[in-house]
Structures are given as structure tokens and as C-alpha cells.
Amino acid sequence: MTPHIIYHGKFFTSKSLLETKLEYLRNLAKTNNLDIELKLSCEIMMNEDGLRYIQEGKFWGYQDTNYVLIEFIPPFDEVLITESLNELQRQGKRAIIAHPERYFSDPEIAIKTVKHWIMCGASLQVNKTSLFVNPKASTREVALALIEHNLISLIASDAHHAPGRREARLLEAHQELIRLFDLKTADLLCIDNPSHLSKNETLVSTSVSQGWFRSHLRHHRFKQKL
């Protein structure tokens, strides 16, 4: 469970309150015979206040791990991102950056920037909804380009409510990744690396063969001209 945390902002609450709500969900799952393990984390908005939140050590990450989920609002300050990643690394934490495909409109710029973030110790996750055609076409293009360049470690639901496109189901994302790439890539992003994350293990890089995305993009642009 990764509720938004915006330090001194709209979404800011105590960990103890969230733990109370999480216990309610655990009991609800048990009552309904759902064999599911629920753990607490959060998604920290990294702005100037967010960086102070990290520096003051008041934050928490994925339960029982050293991983911390963070996000940004573009246009973002590259210096702030680097400082945030460096501070987390200094504290022995491993950053996971949420939905980088939403931060860019140009796949080439996204690839170059994300490589820098990875060099600073970050891992990246893509939203499942970004794998499918959506109103903002560039979001899908960037997501697929990053996956093809083996820069993405995880696929996440980014669930906010249910039912709907953003509910916490990943089966269709797994099937789409098989269709677009292969079973090994789909398993790694949807099953294997999430398992590594929950066990506080190192995430494994994908091994997608490059060339698919450029072919897809050329085909897409050709159809648009028609």
C-alpha cells in the first residue's frame, strides 16, 4: 500500500493512522478469505519540502526493506532530483522512481535522463495503464522506449480506486508485455522483481532486444500520415 505523502501538503498524515487503516484492510481480507499479504509503504513527493522530509529521516519506505518510492511533478529541478537520490543513497536507501513515462514527451530525452537517475542509484517503475493506448500518446511511447532500453525494473498498478482502469490488477499488463516483448520480460517486471523488492533483494535488469520500439514508432507515425 503506497499512499501519497506530500510533506506539509494536501496528502500528509501520520504513519500510525495509516497502520490503523492497513490493519482494517488486513482484517477485511481475512474475513473474506483472501490469501493476500498487505504491507505499508508510501509514495513521497520530492519537492523542497520532500527533500527536507528525507533529510530529517521522518519518512518510511517499503515495509521490511530499504526501498523508498518517490515521485516528482514536472517541470522538475534536475539538481533537486540528484540531491534526493544522493541523500537516500547516503542513508543506505534504494530509491524507486514512480511513473517516469509521465515526466517526458520525448523518448530520447527520457532515455538519457533516466540513465542518469539509474547511475545515481535509482530503479524505475512504469504504470500498467501506460502500456496501453491512452489520450496522451507520448506516455505510452516513452514507457515502451524505456522498457526496450532495459531501464525499467517494475510494473505497478498505481491504483487509486476501483473499479476502473487503475485498480490493483496486473494480469492485463502482464499479458500486454508478453504481446509486446516476451514472457521473460513480462515475468521479470510483474512477478520476479516485485518479489525481489518484497524480500529486500537487488532488482534484476531486463534483457529486451532493442529495435522493436523504433519499428513500432515508424509504423505508428506511418498510420497517422495515412
Secondary structure, DSSP 4 states (H G I P E B T S, - for coil): ---EE-TTSSS---HHHHHHHHHHHHHHHHHTT---------EEE-SHHHHHHHHTT----STTSSEEEEE--SS--HHHHHHHHHHHHHTT-EEEEE-GGGS-S-HHHHHHHHHHHHHTT-EEEEEGGGGS--SSHHHHHHHHHHHHTT---EEE----SSSSTTSS--HHHHHHHHHHT-HHHHHIIIIIHHHHHHTTPPPPPP-PPTTHHHHHHHHHHHHHH-
